[in-house]
Amino acid sequence: MIMKRVHFHGITGYLLVTAATTVVLVGLVVWSSRTQEPTAFMVLPVSPQHDVSGLRELQSSLDETRRLHSLILNAQDRRPPKLKDPICSVVLQAKEEQLAHEHISFAVKNAEMLIINDDNAGINSAEGTTVPHQNSSATKSNTMDTRQPRSMRSVMTLTENCTRYVLETGFLFARVSEEELSFPLAFSIIAYKDLEQVERLLRAVYRPNNVYCLHADRKSDVDFQSGLRLIVGCLPNVFMADVSVDVKWGAVSVLEPELECMRRLLAHRAKWRYFINLTGQEFPLKTNRELVQILTALRGANDITGTHHPMFHFRWKNSKPVPYNLTISKGDVHVLASREYVDYVTNSRVAHELLEWLRYSFIPDESFFSTLNHNPQLGVPGSYLGPIEGFDKHTLRSYKIWHFYQNHPCAGKFVRNICQLGVGDLPRLTSSPFLIANKFLYDYQPLAYDCLEKWYFDKVRLENLGLAESINVSQYENSDIVKLRYTGLMHPKLR
């Protein structure tokens, strides 16, 4: 008897093939929004000719899947993630001027993770403790500009047993508070490379009461796509987008995965409240609990950038008039959006016609969400009613440094005018009011990513112990996007 495991985006089927007959047994777990418990597996009748030992093997597999779902729902085993933490305690305590000082070298050129100062005794942390030098022979595998990601073979081995996978990788480390349970979130992650980086991002934002849609670019290599599906197959509230898009910069294909995920997320049983779209090269600066507190303070407002500045008008030259006399604006494709806004974007006639008009414009992804959020006459839920003529973007979503804005110093390097964050950026990142850090090249100064991840999970650990300080949400609830949000009803002709 041969047993084969088949993944259907969260539905796991088991196909038994025998010489005598072929019988299909489908194990279907239905995620209930009321009980949040999986239903029993439904097994079709089996011919008495079947091998009893094979059926026992199948039953064992079904029991394992039930155990996994129960484990994720109850989260009783909270193993911490195994973090890459060579010298992060030193780095996170260092001040910005220390990280930038010429006598404190992270040896980027020599590719050895050493911290050196004048007195040969290590550097003093903020608490005044002395940290000994790292042994160079022990740190050569953790170089500043090299990283050896997990192999596809190890991903396959780990995900063969999903229970072991979610426990050993720390996906269930965070305790979910009542506040978080009553305010579920929806995420999309659009990625095309560096499977381990995407896995670590997903682990950071993962909570069993949220819902997640992942999209792998059609151009991604086979190992990346296969590995992502294996990971997703172990997490019942995570699924892959139905369609894999060949994403091309400057074209509408950048938007298509986002809209596909929005539709899938809206159709999910979870009644999530806010949507956050991520790239595989971002990392959260706020825990899920902090995100919930901040998004609650937004009171339905969308955090979507926008400007009507004339310098961008060349993008929108089109032979056809703009539908509904809309004023086109330029913003970011990455947003914090209320469920009601996402519903409008995916289902309204206005949004569909705007998308078709923008299809023939330049970089339409930077105009679609922004335009719908900055035309008050539409009455889009949570949209912005204030002026957007200049470059003041009224956003707290992304810590993102553009070369031509120079809104923050960049301690890393610029690639295509965006700062690839490095070790020297950590002091600003860990004290920033922004929610998401953008962006990290996985093989560039990996210590920056490793230490930010450690800092993040240290915050989660304090939350688990009930020792975390409450976040001050006044900056968010008093922001312009909240004060000047649209709270009325939509115009019936513009739905």
Secondary structure, DSSP 8 states (H G I E B T S, - for coil): -EEEEEEETTEEEEEEE-SS-EEEEEE-----TTT------------TTS-HHHHHHHHHHHHHHHHHHHHHHH-----------SSHHHHHHS-HHHHH-TTS---TTTT------TTSS--B-TT--B-----HHHHTTS-SS------HHHHHHHHTSHHHHHHHTTTT-S---HHHHTS-EEEEEEE-S-HHHHHHHHHHH--TTSEEEEEE-TTS-HHHHHHHHHHHTT-TTEEE-SS-----TTSGGGHHHHHHHHHHHHHSSS---EEEEEETTEEESS-HHHHHHHHHHHTT--B---B--GGGGGGG--SS--GGG----B--S--EEEHHHHHHHHH-HHHHHHHHHHTTSSSTHHHHHHHHHS-GGG--TT-B-S--SSS-----SEEE-BTTT--S--SSEEETTEEE--GGGHHHHTT-S-SEEE---TTSSHHHHHHHHHHHHHHHHHHHTT-------HHHHTSHHHHTB--S---GGG-
